């Protein structure tokens, strides 16, 4: 995942996720690259849901346009 995709994933987690996802996105934002990857590896279903191929990315693109 590119840095831009990671950033977009965190934004979607913050905008569309529940409390856990919002806080997980905050942890990812403050983590160094190694620990950010560890978080992403620990929660692949969340990353898939809010990531580049997930349905929330298309919803987020509607806000940008």
PDB file of N, CA, C and O in Angstrom:
ATOM      1  N   UNK A   1       0.855  -1.173   0.000  1.00  0.00           N
ATOM      2  CA  UNK A   1       0.000   0.000   0.000  1.00  0.00           C
ATOM      3  C   UNK A   1       0.904   1.239   0.000  1.00  0.00           C
ATOM      4  O   UNK A   1       1.856   1.327   0.776  1.00  0.00           O
ATOM      5  N   UNK A   2       0.595   2.173  -0.866  1.00  0.00           N
ATOM      6  CA  UNK A   2       1.387   3.397  -0.950  1.00  0.00           C
ATOM      7  C   UNK A   2       1.092   4.296   0.256  1.00  0.00           C
ATOM      8  O   UNK A   2       0.078   4.107   0.928  1.00  0.00           O
ATOM      9  N   UNK A   3       1.955   5.261   0.534  1.00  0.00           N
ATOM     10  CA  UNK A   3       1.665   6.191   1.626  1.00  0.00           C
ATOM     11  C   UNK A   3       0.344   6.950   1.421  1.00  0.00           C
ATOM     12  O   UNK A   3      -0.365   7.234   2.387  1.00  0.00           O
ATOM     13  N   UNK A   4       0.021   7.273   0.177  1.00  0.00           N
ATOM     14  CA  UNK A   4      -1.233   7.968  -0.107  1.00  0.00           C
ATOM     15  C   UNK A   4      -2.434   7.076   0.189  1.00  0.00           C
ATOM     16  O   UNK A   4      -3.440   7.537   0.728  1.00  0.00           O
ATOM     17  N   UNK A   5      -2.323   5.802  -0.167  1.00  0.00           N
ATOM     18  CA  UNK A   5      -3.401   4.858   0.118  1.00  0.00           C
ATOM     19  C   UNK A   5      -3.556   4.630   1.620  1.00  0.00           C
ATOM     20  O   UNK A   5      -4.671   4.504   2.124  1.00  0.00           O
ATOM     21  N   UNK A   6      -2.442   4.579   2.320  1.00  0.00           N
ATOM     22  CA  UNK A   6      -2.489   4.421   3.778  1.00  0.00           C
ATOM     23  C   UNK A   6      -3.173   5.625   4.414  1.00  0.00           C
ATOM     24  O   UNK A   6      -4.001   5.478   5.313  1.00  0.00           O
ATOM     25  N   UNK A   7      -2.822   6.801   3.946  1.00  0.00           N
ATOM     26  CA  UNK A   7      -3.445   8.022   4.466  1.00  0.00           C
ATOM     27  C   UNK A   7      -4.951   8.029   4.190  1.00  0.00           C
ATOM     28  O   UNK A   7      -5.745   8.358   5.071  1.00  0.00           O
ATOM     29  N   UNK A   8      -5.338   7.668   2.978  1.00  0.00           N
ATOM     30  CA  UNK A   8      -6.759   7.613   2.622  1.00  0.00           C
ATOM     31  C   UNK A   8      -7.495   6.568   3.461  1.00  0.00           C
ATOM     32  O   UNK A   8      -8.648   6.774   3.840  1.00  0.00           O
ATOM     33  N   UNK A   9      -6.838   5.460   3.746  1.00  0.00           N
ATOM     34  CA  UNK A   9      -7.439   4.420   4.579  1.00  0.00           C
ATOM     35  C   UNK A   9      -7.692   4.953   5.978  1.00  0.00           C
ATOM     36  O   UNK A   9      -8.762   4.731   6.545  1.00  0.00           O
ATOM     37  N   UNK A  10      -6.717   5.652   6.536  1.00  0.00           N
ATOM     38  CA  UNK A  10      -6.889   6.229   7.881  1.00  0.00           C
ATOM     39  C   UNK A  10      -8.022   7.251   7.894  1.00  0.00           C
ATOM     40  O   UNK A  10      -8.798   7.302   8.848  1.00  0.00           O
ATOM     41  N   UNK A  11      -8.121   8.058   6.852  1.00  0.00           N
ATOM     42  CA  UNK A  11      -9.203   9.036   6.781  1.00  0.00           C
ATOM     43  C   UNK A  11     -10.567   8.352   6.742  1.00  0.00           C
ATOM     44  O   UNK A  11     -11.505   8.787   7.410  1.00  0.00           O
ATOM     45  N   UNK A  12     -10.670   7.286   5.962  1.00  0.00           N
ATOM     46  CA  UNK A  12     -11.934   6.539   5.895  1.00  0.00           C
ATOM     47  C   UNK A  12     -12.260   5.887   7.231  1.00  0.00           C
ATOM     48  O   UNK A  12     -13.421   5.853   7.640  1.00  0.00           O
ATOM     49  N   UNK A  13     -11.246   5.373   7.909  1.00  0.00           N
ATOM     50  CA  UNK A  13     -11.470   4.777   9.225  1.00  0.00           C
ATOM     51  C   UNK A  13     -11.994   5.833  10.199  1.00  0.00           C
ATOM     52  O   UNK A  13     -12.891   5.560  10.996  1.00  0.00           O
ATOM     53  N   UNK A  14     -11.431   7.033  10.129  1.00  0.00           N
ATOM     54  CA  UNK A  14     -11.868   8.115  11.020  1.00  0.00           C
ATOM     55  C   UNK A  14     -13.266   8.604  10.679  1.00  0.00           C
ATOM     56  O   UNK A  14     -14.044   8.928  11.575  1.00  0.00           O
ATOM     57  N   UNK A  15     -13.591   8.660   9.398  1.00  0.00           N
ATOM     58  CA  UNK A  15     -14.876   9.205   8.967  1.00  0.00           C
ATOM     59  C   UNK A  15     -16.020   8.200   9.095  1.00  0.00           C
ATOM     60  O   UNK A  15     -17.115   8.556   9.530  1.00  0.00           O
ATOM     61  N   UNK A  16     -15.769   6.951   8.718  1.00  0.00           N
ATOM     62  CA  UNK A  16     -16.846   5.972   8.620  1.00  0.00           C
ATOM     63  C   UNK A  16     -16.810   4.880   9.688  1.00  0.00           C
ATOM     64  O   UNK A  16     -17.778   4.134   9.840  1.00  0.00           O
ATOM     65  N   UNK A  17     -15.719   4.781  10.419  1.00  0.00           N
ATOM     66  CA  UNK A  17     -15.569   3.709  11.391  1.00  0.00           C
ATOM     67  C   UNK A  17     -16.185   4.034  12.735  1.00  0.00           C
ATOM     68  O   UNK A  17     -16.550   5.174  13.020  1.00  0.00           O
ATOM     69  N   UNK A  18     -16.287   3.014  13.539  1.00  0.00           N
ATOM     70  CA  UNK A  18     -16.748   3.180  14.907  1.00  0.00           C
ATOM     71  C   UNK A  18     -15.609   3.664  15.795  1.00  0.00           C
ATOM     72  O   UNK A  18     -14.530   4.010  15.313  1.00  0.00           O
ATOM     73  N   UNK A  19     -15.863   3.681  17.081  1.00  0.00           N
ATOM     74  CA  UNK A  19     -14.879   4.180  18.032  1.00  0.00           C
ATOM     75  C   UNK A  19     -13.553   3.433  17.934  1.00  0.00           C
ATOM     76  O   UNK A  19     -12.486   4.046  17.977  1.00  0.00           O
ATOM     77  N   UNK A  20     -13.622   2.109  17.802  1.00  0.00           N
ATOM     78  CA  UNK A  20     -12.394   1.327  17.708  1.00  0.00           C
ATOM     79  C   UNK A  20     -11.590   1.723  16.477  1.00  0.00           C
ATOM     80  O   UNK A  20     -10.380   1.933  16.572  1.00  0.00           O
ATOM     81  N   UNK A  21     -12.240   1.828  15.335  1.00  0.00           N
ATOM     82  CA  UNK A  21     -11.533   2.185  14.095  1.00  0.00           C
ATOM     83  C   UNK A  21     -10.970   3.597  14.161  1.00  0.00           C
ATOM     84  O   UNK A  21      -9.867   3.851  13.677  1.00  0.00           O
ATOM     85  N   UNK A  22     -11.708   4.500  14.748  1.00  0.00           N
ATOM     86  CA  UNK A  22     -11.223   5.881  14.888  1.00  0.00           C
ATOM     87  C   UNK A  22      -9.940   5.899  15.718  1.00  0.00           C
ATOM     88  O   UNK A  22      -8.973   6.572  15.360  1.00  0.00           O
ATOM     89  N   UNK A  23      -9.936   5.169  16.808  1.00  0.00           N
ATOM     90  CA  UNK A  23      -8.751   5.130  17.662  1.00  0.00           C
ATOM     91  C   UNK A  23      -7.615   4.337  17.033  1.00  0.00           C
ATOM     92  O   UNK A  23      -6.445   4.650  17.249  1.00  0.00           O
ATOM     93  N   UNK A  24      -7.948   3.325  16.267  1.00  0.00           N
ATOM     94  CA  UNK A  24      -6.930   2.573  15.552  1.00  0.00           C
ATOM     95  C   UNK A  24      -6.269   3.461  14.493  1.00  0.00           C
ATOM     96  O   UNK A  24      -5.054   3.408  14.305  1.00  0.00           O
ATOM     97  N   UNK A  25      -7.059   4.262  13.815  1.00  0.00           N
ATOM     98  CA  UNK A  25      -6.507   5.199  12.830  1.00  0.00           C
ATOM     99  C   UNK A  25      -5.587   6.210  13.507  1.00  0.00           C
ATOM    100  O   UNK A  25      -4.542   6.565  12.962  1.00  0.00           O
ATOM    101  N   UNK A  26      -5.973   6.673  14.691  1.00  0.00           N
ATOM    102  CA  UNK A  26      -5.119   7.610  15.433  1.00  0.00           C
ATOM    103  C   UNK A  26      -3.799   6.935  15.805  1.00  0.00           C
ATOM    104  O   UNK A  26      -2.737   7.549  15.704  1.00  0.00           O
ATOM    105  N   UNK A  27      -3.865   5.684  16.231  1.00  0.00           N
ATOM    106  CA  UNK A  27      -2.638   4.955  16.560  1.00  0.00           C
ATOM    107  C   UNK A  27      -1.757   4.808  15.327  1.00  0.00           C
ATOM    108  O   UNK A  27      -0.537   4.950  15.413  1.00  0.00           O
ATOM    109  N   UNK A  28      -2.374   4.521  14.174  1.00  0.00           N
ATOM    110  CA  UNK A  28      -1.613   4.405  12.931  1.00  0.00           C
ATOM    111  C   UNK A  28      -0.968   5.734  12.558  1.00  0.00           C
ATOM    112  O   UNK A  28       0.168   5.768  12.084  1.00  0.00           O
ATOM    113  N   UNK A  29      -1.686   6.813  12.772  1.00  0.00           N
ATOM    114  CA  UNK A  29      -1.182   8.142  12.422  1.00  0.00           C
ATOM    115  C   UNK A  29       0.076   8.485  13.228  1.00  0.00           C
ATOM    116  O   UNK A  29       1.011   9.084  12.697  1.00  0.00           O
ATOM    117  N   UNK A  30       0.099   8.107  14.497  1.00  0.00           N
ATOM    118  CA  UNK A  30       1.228   8.450  15.368  1.00  0.00           C
ATOM    119  C   UNK A  30       2.340   7.414  15.362  1.00  0.00           C
ATOM    120  O   UNK A  30       3.428   7.668  15.879  1.00  0.00           O
ATOM    121  N   UNK A  31       2.075   6.249  14.782  1.00  0.00           N
ATOM    122  CA  UNK A  31       3.066   5.163  14.782  1.00  0.00           C
ATOM    123  C   UNK A  31       4.171   5.425  13.768  1.00  0.00           C
ATOM    124  O   UNK A  31       3.971   6.096  12.756  1.00  0.00           O
ATOM    125  N   UNK A  32       5.340   4.878  14.071  1.00  0.00           N
ATOM    126  CA  UNK A  32       6.408   4.885  13.080  1.00  0.00           C
ATOM    127  C   UNK A  32       6.057   3.839  12.014  1.00  0.00           C
ATOM    128  O   UNK A  32       5.164   3.020  12.229  1.00  0.00           O
ATOM    129  N   UNK A  33       6.744   3.858  10.875  1.00  0.00           N
ATOM    130  CA  UNK A  33       6.375   2.941   9.784  1.00  0.00           C
ATOM    131  C   UNK A  33       6.334   1.462  10.192  1.00  0.00           C
ATOM    132  O   UNK A  33       5.456   0.719   9.753  1.00  0.00           O
ATOM    133  N   UNK A  34       7.285   1.039  11.032  1.00  0.00           N
ATOM    134  CA  UNK A  34       7.306  -0.357  11.463  1.00  0.00           C
ATOM    135  C   UNK A  34       6.053  -0.707  12.260  1.00  0.00           C
ATOM    136  O   UNK A  34       5.416  -1.725  11.992  1.00  0.00           O
ATOM    137  N   UNK A  35       5.696   0.120  13.228  1.00  0.00           N
ATOM    138  CA  UNK A  35       4.516  -0.156  14.056  1.00  0.00           C
ATOM    139  C   UNK A  35       3.215   0.052  13.296  1.00  0.00           C
ATOM    140  O   UNK A  35       2.226  -0.623  13.577  1.00  0.00           O
ATOM    141  N   UNK A  36       3.197   0.973  12.340  1.00  0.00           N
ATOM    142  CA  UNK A  36       2.011   1.146  11.498  1.00  0.00           C
ATOM    143  C   UNK A  36       1.742  -0.135  10.712  1.00  0.00           C
ATOM    144  O   UNK A  36       0.599  -0.576  10.595  1.00  0.00           O
ATOM    145  N   UNK A  37       2.797  -0.718  10.184  1.00  0.00           N
ATOM    146  CA  UNK A  37       2.643  -1.970   9.445  1.00  0.00           C
ATOM    147  C   UNK A  37       2.195  -3.103  10.361  1.00  0.00           C
ATOM    148  O   UNK A  37       1.410  -3.958   9.952  1.00  0.00           O
ATOM    149  N   UNK A  38       2.681  -3.114  11.580  1.00  0.00           N
ATOM    150  CA  UNK A  38       2.252  -4.131  12.546  1.00  0.00           C
ATOM    151  C   UNK A  38       0.755  -4.019  12.819  1.00  0.00           C
ATOM    152  O   UNK A  38       0.062  -5.032  12.913  1.00  0.00           O
ATOM    153  N   UNK A  39       0.255  -2.789  12.947  1.00  0.00           N
ATOM    154  CA  UNK A  39      -1.179  -2.586  13.155  1.00  0.00           C
ATOM    155  C   UNK A  39      -1.951  -3.088  11.938  1.00  0.00           C
ATOM    156  O   UNK A  39      -2.959  -3.782  12.072  1.00  0.00           O
ATOM    157  N   UNK A  40      -1.473  -2.733  10.766  1.00  0.00           N
ATOM    158  CA  UNK A  40      -2.157  -3.152   9.538  1.00  0.00           C
ATOM    159  C   UNK A  40      -2.156  -4.673   9.402  1.00  0.00           C
ATOM    160  O   UNK A  40      -3.136  -5.250   8.932  1.00  0.00           O
ATOM    161  N   UNK A  41      -1.082  -5.320   9.803  1.00  0.00           N
ATOM    162  CA  UNK A  41      -1.002  -6.783   9.744  1.00  0.00           C
ATOM    163  C   UNK A  41      -1.912  -7.431  10.782  1.00  0.00           C
ATOM    164  O   UNK A  41      -2.434  -8.523  10.556  1.00  0.00           O
ATOM    165  N   UNK A  42      -2.103  -6.767  11.911  1.00  0.00           N
ATOM    166  CA  UNK A  42      -2.924  -7.337  12.983  1.00  0.00           C
ATOM    167  C   UNK A  42      -4.418  -7.262  12.685  1.00  0.00           C
ATOM    168  O   UNK A  42      -5.197  -8.054  13.215  1.00  0.00           O
ATOM    169  N   UNK A  43      -4.824  -6.311  11.836  1.00  0.00           N
ATOM    170  CA  UNK A  43      -6.242  -6.109  11.543  1.00  0.00           C
ATOM    171  C   UNK A  43      -6.494  -6.061  10.031  1.00  0.00           C
ATOM    172  O   UNK A  43      -6.970  -5.051   9.513  1.00  0.00           O
ATOM    173  N   UNK A  44      -6.174  -7.155   9.324  1.00  0.00           N
ATOM    174  CA  UNK A  44      -6.305  -7.122   7.856  1.00  0.00           C
ATOM    175  C   UNK A  44      -7.745  -6.908   7.390  1.00  0.00           C
ATOM    176  O   UNK A  44      -7.962  -6.305   6.339  1.00  0.00           O
ATOM    177  N   UNK A  45      -8.723  -7.384   8.140  1.00  0.00           N
ATOM    178  CA  UNK A  45     -10.117  -7.210   7.722  1.00  0.00           C
ATOM    179  C   UNK A  45     -10.534  -5.739   7.789  1.00  0.00           C
ATOM    180  O   UNK A  45     -11.324  -5.287   6.962  1.00  0.00           O
ATOM    181  N   UNK A  46     -10.019  -5.000   8.750  1.00  0.00           N
ATOM    182  CA  UNK A  46     -10.329  -3.569   8.852  1.00  0.00           C
ATOM    183  C   UNK A  46      -9.641  -2.813   7.719  1.00  0.00           C
ATOM    184  O   UNK A  46     -10.247  -1.946   7.089  1.00  0.00           O
ATOM    185  N   UNK A  47      -8.384  -3.139   7.462  1.00  0.00           N
ATOM    186  CA  UNK A  47      -7.646  -2.481   6.379  1.00  0.00           C
ATOM    187  C   UNK A  47      -8.305  -2.776   5.043  1.00  0.00           C
ATOM    188  O   UNK A  47      -8.384  -1.898   4.184  1.00  0.00           O
ATOM    189  N   UNK A  48      -8.777  -3.997   4.859  1.00  0.00           N
ATOM    190  CA  UNK A  48      -9.470  -4.341   3.615  1.00  0.00           C
ATOM    191  C   UNK A  48     -10.781  -3.569   3.485  1.00  0.00           C
ATOM    192  O   UNK A  48     -11.125  -3.095   2.403  1.00  0.00           O
ATOM    193  N   UNK A  49     -11.503  -3.447   4.588  1.00  0.00           N
ATOM    194  CA  UNK A  49     -12.799  -2.767   4.570  1.00  0.00           C
ATOM    195  C   UNK A  49     -12.671  -1.274   4.257  1.00  0.00           C
ATOM    196  O   UNK A  49     -13.459  -0.729   3.484  1.00  0.00           O
ATOM    197  N   UNK A  50     -11.681  -0.617   4.855  1.00  0.00           N
ATOM    198  CA  UNK A  50     -11.522   0.829   4.692  1.00  0.00           C
ATOM    199  C   UNK A  50     -10.416   1.197   3.708  1.00  0.00           C
ATOM    200  O   UNK A  50     -10.197   2.377   3.433  1.00  0.00           O
ATOM    201  N   UNK A  51      -9.717   0.189   3.175  1.00  0.00           N
ATOM    202  CA  UNK A  51      -8.581   0.417   2.289  1.00  0.00           C
ATOM    203  C   UNK A  51      -8.969   0.728   0.858  1.00  0.00           C
ATOM    204  O   UNK A  51     -10.139   0.963   0.556  1.00  0.00           O
ATOM    205  N   UNK A  52      -7.975   0.727  -0.024  1.00  0.00           N
ATOM    206  CA  UNK A  52      -8.163   1.162  -1.413  1.00  0.00           C
ATOM    207  C   UNK A  52      -9.235   0.403  -2.191  1.00  0.00           C
ATOM    208  O   UNK A  52      -9.862   0.972  -3.084  1.00  0.00           O
ATOM    209  N   UNK A  53      -9.452  -0.852  -1.873  1.00  0.00           N
ATOM    210  CA  UNK A  53     -10.437  -1.633  -2.624  1.00  0.00           C
ATOM    211  C   UNK A  53     -11.772  -1.749  -1.896  1.00  0.00           C
ATOM    212  O   UNK A  53     -12.699  -2.386  -2.397  1.00  0.00           O
ATOM    213  N   UNK A  54     -11.875  -1.143  -0.729  1.00  0.00           N
ATOM    214  CA  UNK A  54     -13.094  -1.247   0.068  1.00  0.00           C
ATOM    215  C   UNK A  54     -14.178  -0.278  -0.372  1.00  0.00           C
ATOM    216  O   UNK A  54     -13.911   0.675  -1.104  1.00  0.00           O
ATOM    217  N   UNK A  55     -15.387  -0.521   0.073  1.00  0.00           N
ATOM    218  CA  UNK A  55     -16.518   0.326  -0.332  1.00  0.00           C
ATOM    219  C   UNK A  55     -16.439   1.748   0.210  1.00  0.00           C
ATOM    220  O   UNK A  55     -17.032   2.660  -0.366  1.00  0.00           O
ATOM    221  N   UNK A  56     -15.718   1.947   1.304  1.00  0.00           N
ATOM    222  CA  UNK A  56     -15.675   3.280   1.897  1.00  0.00           C
ATOM    223  C   UNK A  56     -14.789   4.243   1.118  1.00  0.00           C
ATOM    224  O   UNK A  56     -14.988   5.456   1.188  1.00  0.00           O
ATOM    225  N   UNK A  57     -13.818   3.724   0.381  1.00  0.00           N
ATOM    226  CA  UNK A  57     -12.982   4.598  -0.446  1.00  0.00           C
ATOM    227  C   UNK A  57     -13.823   5.281  -1.515  1.00  0.00           C
ATOM    228  O   UNK A  57     -13.632   6.464  -1.797  1.00  0.00           O
ATOM    229  N   UNK A  58     -14.742   4.550  -2.102  1.00  0.00           N
ATOM    230  CA  UNK A  58     -15.604   5.161  -3.130  1.00  0.00           C
ATOM    231  C   UNK A  58     -16.527   6.211  -2.514  1.00  0.00           C
ATOM    232  O   UNK A  58     -16.820   7.229  -3.141  1.00  0.00           O
ATOM    233  N   UNK A  59     -16.975   5.967  -1.305  1.00  0.00           N
ATOM    234  CA  UNK A  59     -17.810   6.959  -0.624  1.00  0.00           C
ATOM    235  C   UNK A  59     -17.000   8.211  -0.305  1.00  0.00           C
ATOM    236  O   UNK A  59     -17.501   9.329  -0.431  1.00  0.00           O
ATOM    237  N   UNK A  60     -15.752   8.022   0.106  1.00  0.00           N
ATOM    238  CA  UNK A  60     -14.894   9.156   0.435  1.00  0.00           C
ATOM    239  C   UNK A  60     -14.579   9.976  -0.801  1.00  0.00           C
ATOM    240  O   UNK A  60     -14.476  11.200  -0.719  1.00  0.00           O
ATOM    241  N   UNK A  61     -14.424   9.322  -1.949  1.00  0.00           N
ATOM    242  CA  UNK A  61     -14.122  10.042  -3.185  1.00  0.00           C
ATOM    243  C   UNK A  61     -15.284  10.980  -3.555  1.00  0.00           C
ATOM    244  O   UNK A  61     -15.067  12.008  -4.195  1.00  0.00           O
ATOM    245  N   UNK A  62     -16.477  10.637  -3.166  1.00  0.00           N
ATOM    246  CA  UNK A  62     -17.635  11.497  -3.446  1.00  0.00           C
ATOM    247  C   UNK A  62     -17.521  12.821  -2.684  1.00  0.00           C
ATOM    248  O   UNK A  62     -18.015  13.848  -3.149  1.00  0.00           O
ATOM    249  N   UNK A  63     -16.874  12.798  -1.519  1.00  0.00           N
ATOM    250  CA  UNK A  63     -16.700  14.035  -0.745  1.00  0.00           C
ATOM    251  C   UNK A  63     -15.640  14.923  -1.331  1.00  0.00           C
ATOM    252  O   UNK A  63     -15.702  16.144  -1.188  1.00  0.00           O
ATOM    253  N   UNK A  64     -14.646  14.318  -2.004  1.00  0.00           N
ATOM    254  CA  UNK A  64     -13.537  15.075  -2.573  1.00  0.00           C
ATOM    255  C   UNK A  64     -13.963  15.770  -3.860  1.00  0.00           C
ATOM    256  O   UNK A  64     -13.534  16.893  -4.124  1.00  0.00           O
ATOM    257  N   UNK A  65     -14.791  15.126  -4.653  1.00  0.00           N
ATOM    258  CA  UNK A  65     -15.174  15.664  -5.967  1.00  0.00           C
ATOM    259  C   UNK A  65     -16.006  16.913  -5.901  1.00  0.00           C
ATOM    260  O   UNK A  65     -16.388  17.456  -6.938  1.00  0.00           O
TER     261      UNK A  65
END
